[in-house]
Amino acid sequence: MKEKKRVYEALVDGAMEGLTDEALYDFVKARCPKATSKKIVRASLLALMDPHLRDRNILDVIYALAIKHRLDDGVLDDGEDEEPDERAPSPAANQNMPQLS
């Protein structure tokens, strides 16, 4: 928990100094060398939920960083393989559906 708080504080401090994107990420990594992308994204989510943090610009910067690293690294993946979008419905699923003529 102590490390998560340090990452959170570094993230907010960097955003308050006007850092964005990779500069903010590098700032957090410099202050917390053991921080992984996953930890930084989780700290970002904590910041976004913090009721005391109200500055829209800071929240936007943190949100953008979290989204970028979430998409780049697949952070917070639930560990399950995604199913293809075009799955064939099971025959049982069609039994109760009215037929169109």
PyMOL commands that set and color helices and strands:
alter all, ss='L'
color gray80, all
select helices_A, chain A and resi 2-16+21-31+37-49+56-73+91-95
alter helices_A, ss='H'
color red, helices_A
deselect
rebuild
show_as cartoon
